[in-house]
Amino acid sequence: MRPSRALIDLDALRHNYRLARQRHGGRAFAVVKANAYGHGAIACARALAGEADGYAVAFVDEALALRAAGIDAPILLLEGVFDAAELIEAARHGLWPVVHHAAQIEMIEKTTLPAPLRIWLKVNSGMNRAGFPPGEARQAWERLAGSGKVRDCGFMTHFARADEPESTATAGQIRCFDAATHGLPGERSLANSAAILAWPEAHRDWARPGIMLYGADPMPNETGGLRPVMTLESRIVAVRELAAGEALGYGARFVAPRPVRVGLVAMGYADGYPRNAPDGAPVAVDGRITALAGRVSMDMLTVDLTALPDTGIGSAVELWGGQIPVNRIAQDAGAIAYELLCNVKRVAFAWSGG
Ligand SMILES: *Cc1c(COP(=O)(O)O)cnc(C)c1O
């Protein structure tokens, strides 16, 4: 069997959820959209069952998969619903849609629902992607409250730059949100992972931690007590010696500056390891750090084993995990940890600590 696996440590996931909840105070939606950032939404949601106050996903189908798996806690729909049929499903299954533009209010007004909805009204406080303009939040709330379809309305917003503690943008977004929702009754939810860690003023009734649950600090140079959840691993499956001057792999990007002992690893960009990773990106082989050498190909990549003479076929390889932070590979590859984690596929998944 191809030895390429993603090991998911559900104890670490629980540790990180507790840390997020405790740092924030109040309650926390565990954000498990996009298959729990590539970690397996059902396994992760089950590992947090009885502990998570609620979950957040992007859309209805992601939520229904959790309901079918027996998850009965509240589920926030971050993108809201796309049509009336989804609104009915949301009401039937106790999903909490975000309402972020006027067409969604109209849909609520016009649709006969099997139960009253709990919704979250999204205010655009400066990200300018989704949400009601601050000056229209009150009117949107009045329409929803008057619709007869809504039993409870919370207020939320989302930050564009919470991972930049030195930027004033987040403080401005908080002020904007507070002014727009001043005096309106209902719970508040502002903080993503970065705001949980860096912006105490954004700590309100509910947090929405995503990336930090998976052990990657949104401020990539911090660690903050988070434990990595995914280990992406494989093995050395072949070894060869390059003479000085010989090239390795596509495009001959790596040319041996001296004799080099090369290990072939069963892991490629089709598994989610970034093709942009440069020569020198760290790779752990049998517990020691060495370097990627040569361009990553679809199914394989190559590492420099020259300094590790006792490694060979069968040696354990970690691409990221406890030895190599996923943030480090993301930085080297010009990506972010979110993107790398979401992209893991084709490898075998194994969950532990459930
Ligand atoms: C994805 C998402 C989150 C989680 O963000 P992280 O940076 O992963 O913590 C929170 N809120 C909204 C609206 C999101 O879309």
The ligand as a Tripos MOL2 file, in Angstrom:
@<TRIPOS>MOLECULE
LIG
   15    15     1     0     0
SMALL
NO_CHARGES

@<TRIPOS>ATOM
      1 C1        -14.0210   30.6810    7.8880 C.3       1 LIG1
      2 C2        -14.6050   31.6980    8.7520 C.ar      1 LIG1
      3 C3        -14.1980   31.7980   10.0940 C.ar      1 LIG1
      4 C4        -13.0390   31.0330   10.6690 C.3       1 LIG1
      5 O1        -11.8720   31.7750   10.3910 O.3       1 LIG1
      6 P1        -10.4300   31.3400   10.9190 P.3       1 LIG1
      7 O2         -9.5320   32.4000   10.4260 O.co2     1 LIG1
      8 O3        -10.1430   30.0170   10.2710 O.co2     1 LIG1
      9 O4        -10.5190   31.2280   12.3830 O.co2     1 LIG1
     10 C5        -14.8910   32.6740   10.9080 C.ar      1 LIG1
     11 N1        -15.8940   33.4540   10.4210 N.ar      1 LIG1
     12 C6        -16.2680   33.4080    9.1250 C.ar      1 LIG1
     13 C7        -17.3600   34.2890    8.6470 C.3       1 LIG1
     14 C8        -15.6340   32.5360    8.2420 C.ar      1 LIG1
     15 O5        -16.0010   32.5080    6.9610 O.3       1 LIG1
@<TRIPOS>BOND
     1     1     2 1
     2     2     3 ar
     3     2    14 ar
     4     3     4 1
     5     3    10 ar
     6     4     5 1
     7     5     6 1
     8     6     7 2
     9     6     8 1
    10     6     9 1
    11    10    11 ar
    12    11    12 ar
    13    12    13 1
    14    12    14 ar
    15    14    15 1
@<TRIPOS>SUBSTRUCTURE
     1 LIG1         1 GROUP 0 **** ****
